[in-house]
Amino acid sequence: MAEKPKLYYFDGRGRMETIRWLLAAAGVEFEEQFCETREDLLKLREDGDLLFQQVPMVKIDGMKMVQTRAILNYIAGKYNLYGKDLNERALIDMYVEATMDLNEIIMHSPLQPPETKAKYLASVIEKATTRYFPVYEKALKDHGQEFLVGNRFSRADVQLLETILMAEECKADILSKFPVLQQGRISNIPTIKKFLQPGSQRKLPLDPKLIPKVLSIFNIGNE
């Protein structure tokens, strides 16, 4: 039996969360080893496990994979979540790259200083509702199908749902003008439904009390 993929990161969302989502969507069980201290990260570096000295790192199929997009591309290709041909893959890539842009700015919300947090959050909501969500709403409405590309489940659907749920944590009614996106059909796919249940390996939003610990692990501001 093949070994389960093993994920190396801190015990939180960050850039590993989309990798967790994609593995879960594919029905793949995985293990996690958390970097609890700066020393844990340094040991991975000293052991030569991190090609570019950074996590996320995933041990899968005998490889020590780094770089988030490379990991996601591999998982999507391996588990048939990347379209049936190059044309579909190109469209999936366009959707996914945009979704990851939005995901990234949402991810940084908890790190904003109190005096600018409200302004930053307003900018996140404005971008989500004027630049990103209208595109996905129109695509699904125009072709009348359940999935974004080729009428088949792909990483584009997985990553869009992840980002929608993150956006709803910023503003509960952020989908009020997007009735098709509100339908949440992807949430009912069995592997996704399981991942959304309490007790799964899905991570909660970053607790502000843990921010100093995360900054310390990655030595942010000092590298």
Disulfide bonds with the S-S distance in Angstrom:
none
